[in-house]
Amino acid sequence: MIDGPDRAPARSMMRAVGYNDEDFKRPLVGVAHSWIEIMPCNINQRELAGWVKEGIREAGGTPVEMNTIAVSDGIAMGTEGMKASLISREIVADSIELVTRGHLLDALVCVSGCDKTIPGTVMALARLDIPGLMVYGGSIMPGRFQGRDVTIGDVFEAVGKHAVGKMTDAELRELEANACPGAGACGGQFTANTMATAFEALGISPAGSSRVPATDPRRKEVMREAGRRAVAMLKEDFRPSRVLKRENFENAIAAVMATGGSTNAVLHLLACAREAGTDLALDDFDTISSKTPLLADMKPWGRFTAVDMDRAGGIMLVMQRLLEAGLLKEDAMTVTGRSIGDEARAARETSGQEVVRPLDKPIAKSGGMVILKGSLAPDGGVMKVAGHLMEARRFTARVFDREEDAFAAVVGGKIKEGDCVVIRYEGPKGGPGMREMLGVTGAIVGSGLAKKVALITDGRFSGATHGHVVGHIAPEAAVGGPIAAIRDGDTILIDPAKRRLDLDIPADELRKRLASTKVPPARYKTGAMAKYAKLVSSASSGAVTGE
């Protein structure tokens, strides 16, 4: 890009923005981030990128900063805007790929924050396969409300409490004002921290890098070291394909299961594996979950936040437990140049910590989610069962064709014990964009119905979701999936132990209903949303675009 007499025009343009002769002698190392002014998760990323650039210069590289987009799940949740969230993952990957290819950069450091930027950056690294890594910007500190730690998940649940008179206007306002105290991504084992810890366990992020909170003084050195390591990887010709292997993805899945992580990990790990050309399927998540103990007592269903996990010893402490149990693919390589087994052995547990259980006292003997199949989900659905494996139960269907209508029914007191809230036409194509349902599930929990009702959807759930819920149902309603045939009053069976999700009607009746079902017209005729709806695959294969 910048070597030789014929590249004088390129150098001339780069001189205009501050590059000099010394810069041109060094390799160009991209620093990709998704700074945006609207959310805490990414608000600090220009500062973080500055520290990465310092590390790159120290190691002998020339940093080239670039910016891509981000959509805040927490802000968009419950609105039409949430449809943009999953779509943004593809845009993040596409834009980093295009800038890097367009300027022939030699190496790459990707800084991530809010949910979709994390897998989006890894997808880009997989496509490009130039020396590089992803580094997470860190968790937000917990807020304080009425003497206890709180997160944004508590605010969503407070909406339900407020709706049924269990919380006053003043209390809701106080919680709202204190739940998010500064920069950083949502502080439980929600999607952002789930994916950050999963990718550290996978090895595409340096060991120990995800645990440090966003505003902690240690964060500066984490970022500088990421910059230094990217230059070293270039000198070693160490490419992401060395760590984006089957055994690495299995370690990432085990980390998700052992920490009761977000169901979104299924989508994102499938998508990243696809970009890397690595064989990974929906059923692999169930297989690994069934033999992985649930060890970390994390919000939203547990007691502790991401900051507590850092104080306990970080995700590498969990990996150390899995190593001791013989459940870790210990020879899998990481971007540090060390195996995950070596990194796990180096973890140090804080004396007296209660976040990560010992192997002989797990929270549950199997992991935090199961994959269900059956007449309602021939291609699969994902159920989070962190903390407990629920018994089979039958529910009465209450059907909604959009999230807003379901939310109104919950806060309006129209959902009763024994109901199953069905939200359909919210899948990858049908939404489009596969919205998360935290507004609805948060309201259900806040209303005191968490253990009394169920919710199933061809959409997604936030990492902050907990309760009797099944998402990612495939095929989705918009392509004629069985969820389109459900009617009010139908009986729905959810049986986690047998991995079943069934509509209790005869097979002939199901076929007749599907034959007469009409898909609602597309809401978006042009633009990014329409393009995505045409290209996106099933949730069961990661909801990816392209061939």
MARKE-874301 format. One record per residue (C-alpha): y, z negated, x; residue in one letter. Coordinates in steps of 0.1 Angstrom, whole numbers, plus 5000, padded with zeros to 4 digits. Layout:
residues N
YZXa/...
END
This chain:
residues 547
500050005000m/502549925028i/501050055060d/502350365078g/505350605077p/504350755043d/504650405027r/508350375036a/509450415000p/507150124989a/508449905017r/512049995008s/511549874972m/509949554984m/512749485008r/515149484978a/513449174965v/513248984998g/510149105017y/510649175055n/508849315085d/506849005091e/505649005055d/504449355058f/502249265087k/500249015066r/497749075037p/499249075002l/497848784982v/498548784944g/499448464927v/498848514889a/500048264864h/500948244827s/504248044827w/505748014792i/508447794779e/506947684745i/504147454756m/503347174780p/500047334791c/501847614812n/505447494815i/504847384851n/503147694864q/506147844882r/506247524902e/502447524907l/502647894918a/505347794944g/502947544960w/500147804960v/502548044978k/503347785004e/499647755012g/499248135014i/502148155039r/500747865060e/497348055062a/498948385073g/499348575040g/502248725020t/502248594984p/503048824956v/503748624924e/502948784890m/503248654854n/501048714823t/501148584788i/499848274770a/499448174734v/499447804726s/496547714704d/497947374695g/501247524683i/499747834665a/496847634650m/496647664612g/498947964610t/498648344611e/499848314648g/496448164657m/494948504654k/496648604686a/494948334707s/491548484715l/493148824717i/495348694744s/492348624766r/491748994769e/495449064776i/495548794804v/492548964820a/493849314815d/497349244829s/496149064860i/493649344866e/496349614862l/498949444884v/496449374912t/494949724911r/498449884907g/499749724939h/496449724958l/496649344965l/494149214991d/493348874975a/494148674944l/494748324933v/494848274895c/496547964881v/495447874846s/496547624819g/496147664781c/492747754767d/492448134769k/494248174802t/491347994819i/488548244811p/491048534811g/491748474848t/488048444856v/487348774838m/490048944859a/488448804891l/485048934880a/486449274873r/488349304905l/485849134928d/488449094956i/488548764975p/489948504952g/489648204930l/490948024899m/492747694900v/493547494869y/497047344865g/495747004853g/495546784822s/498446624804i/498646244806m/497646064774p/500345954750g/500645604737r/500645504701f/500245164686q/498845034719g/496245294725r/495845634743d/496345934721v/496046314724t/497146614703i/493846584685g/494946254671d/498046424656v/495946684638f/493746414624e/496846224614a/497846504591v/494746434570g/495446054571k/499046124559h/497846344531a/495646074516v/498245794521g/496645634551k/499645694573m/503345674566t/506045934573d/507445704600a/504045654617e/503246024617l/506746094632r/506145824659e/502745964668l/504146324669e/506846214693a/504546034717n/501246214718a/502346474744c/504346304772p/504846594796g/503346894814a/499646974813g/496847094791a/495446894762c/493946574775g/490446534759g/487346734766q/488946994744f/488747364753t/491147364783a/489447084801n/486047194791t/486647534806m/488347394837a/485447164844t/482947434836a/484447674861f/484547404888e/480847344881a/480247714882l/482047744916g/484947984909i/487347684912s/487347464943p/485447134939a/487746854929g/490547084918s/490347054880s/490346674879r/493846604891v/496346564863p/499246814861a/501946564870t/499946364896d/501446384931p/498046504944r/498446824924r/500746974950k/498146964977e/495447104954v/497547404948m/498547454984r/494847434995e/493947694969a/496447934985g/495047855020r/491547905008r/492248244993a/493448375027v/490348235043a/488148405017m/489848735026l/489148685063k/485548605054e/485248885028d/484148615004f/484248774969r/483848624934p/480548804929s/479048554953r/479548274928v/479448464895l/475648454895k/473048344869r/472448004886e/476147934887n/476548004850f/473547774842e/475347494861n/478547564841a/476647544808i/474947214820a/478347074827a/479647164793v/476547004776m/476646684797a/480346634788t/480146714751g/482447014757g/484047264734s/482047524715t/484547774728n/482647754761a/479947964746v/482348254739l/484148234772h/481148194795l/479348484777l/482548694782a/482848614819c/479148674825a/479549014809r/482449104832e/480448994862a/477349194852g/475348864850t/472548824824d/473448554800l/472648514763a/473448284734l/470048134734d/470448014770d/473047764758f/470447604735d/467747604762t/470047434787i/471447194761s/468047074750s/467146944785k/470646824796t/471546454788p/474946384773l/476546164799l/480346164795a/482045964768d/484946194761m/487446254733k/487546394707p/484346214696w/484245964724g/486545714740r/488045864771f/490546134782t/490546384811a/492646144831v/489945874827d/487446134840m/489546184871d/489745814877r/485945784873a/485146054898g/485746384882g/483346654870i/481546644904m/480346294895l/478646454864v/477146724887m/475946444910q/474046294880r/472546634871l/471546674908l/469746344907e/468046444875a/466846774890g/468846974865l/471347124889l/470847464906k/472047304939e/471947604961d/474447794940a/477447894961m/481047784954t/484447934965v/484747644990t/481947805010g/479747505003r/476947484978s/477447304945i/474747064957g/476746964987d/479846924967e/478046704942a/476646484969r/480146434982a/481446294949a/482545934949r/482045714918e/484645454910t/483145114907s/482944984872g/483845314855q/482545364820e/483345734814v/480145884829v/476945704820r/474045644844p/471045874839l/468945594824d/471545514798k/472745854784p/474745884752i/472046124740a/468946274756k/470146624749s/473446804753g/476546844732g/475747154712m/472947354696v/472547714686i/471547754649l/469948064634k/468648134599g/469448334568s/473148254571l/473348324609a/470748584620p/472548634653d/473348274657g/475948004651g/477247724673v/477147354663m/478747074683k/476546764681v/478046554708a/476946194706g/474246234680h/471746494667l/472346504630m/469546504604e/468946804581a/471346794551r/472047014521r/475547084510f/477247254481t/479347554490a/483047574485r/484047914496v/487448034510f/488348374524d/491148244547r/491847924566e/495147834548e/493347814514d/490747574528a/493347354544f/495247334511a/492047234493a/491346954519v/494846804519v/495046844481g/491946624476g/489846904462k/486946864487i/484446594478k/481446434494e/478546674497g/480646984498d/480347254525c/483747424532v/482947784540v/485747984557i/484948344562r/486648674571y/488048484601e/485648634627g/486648854657p/487049164636k/487749004602g/490648784613g/491148964635p/491148724664g/488648454653m/491048164645r/490147804654e/489947564624m/491347244639l/493947214611g/491147204586v/488646994605t/491346754616g/492446714580a/488846654570i/488346374596v/491746224588g/490846214551s/487746014558g/485346294550l/483946364585a/480446234578k/480546334541k/481246714542v/480347014563a/482347314574l/480947654584i/482847954595t/482648294613d/485848174630g/485947914659r/486647554664f/489047384687s/487647174715g/489246884696a/486946944666t/484146704658h/482046644627g/479346834608h/480647184616v/479147524625v/481247804639g/480848154655h/478548254627i/477248604634a/477148864620p/480548784606e/481648854571a/483749154579a/480749354592v/478449254563g/477048924576g/475248694552p/478248454551i/479948714530a/477348654502a/477948284497i/479348184463r/480747854451d/477947614441g/475347764464d/473247524484t/473547544522i/471047384546l/472147264580i/469247144602d/470247084638p/466846954648a/465047274637k/468047494647r/468447624612r/471347744590l/470247874557d/471547984523l/469147854497d/468748164476i/465948424474p/466048694500a/466248964472d/469348794458e/470948784492l/470449154497r/471849234462k/474949024469r/475549184502l/475149534487a/477949464462s/480249274486t/483549444494k/485349364526v/489049284522p/491449544536p/492549504572a/495749294574r/496949484605y/497049864605k/498649914640t/499449724672g/497449484693a/495649324664m/494449644649a/493349774683k/491449444690y/489649464656a/488349814664k/487149724699l/485849364697v/482149274698s/480349004680s/480848634687a/477248624697s/478048834727s/481348674737g/483748864714a/484649094742v/486349434741t/485249754757g/481849894764e/
END
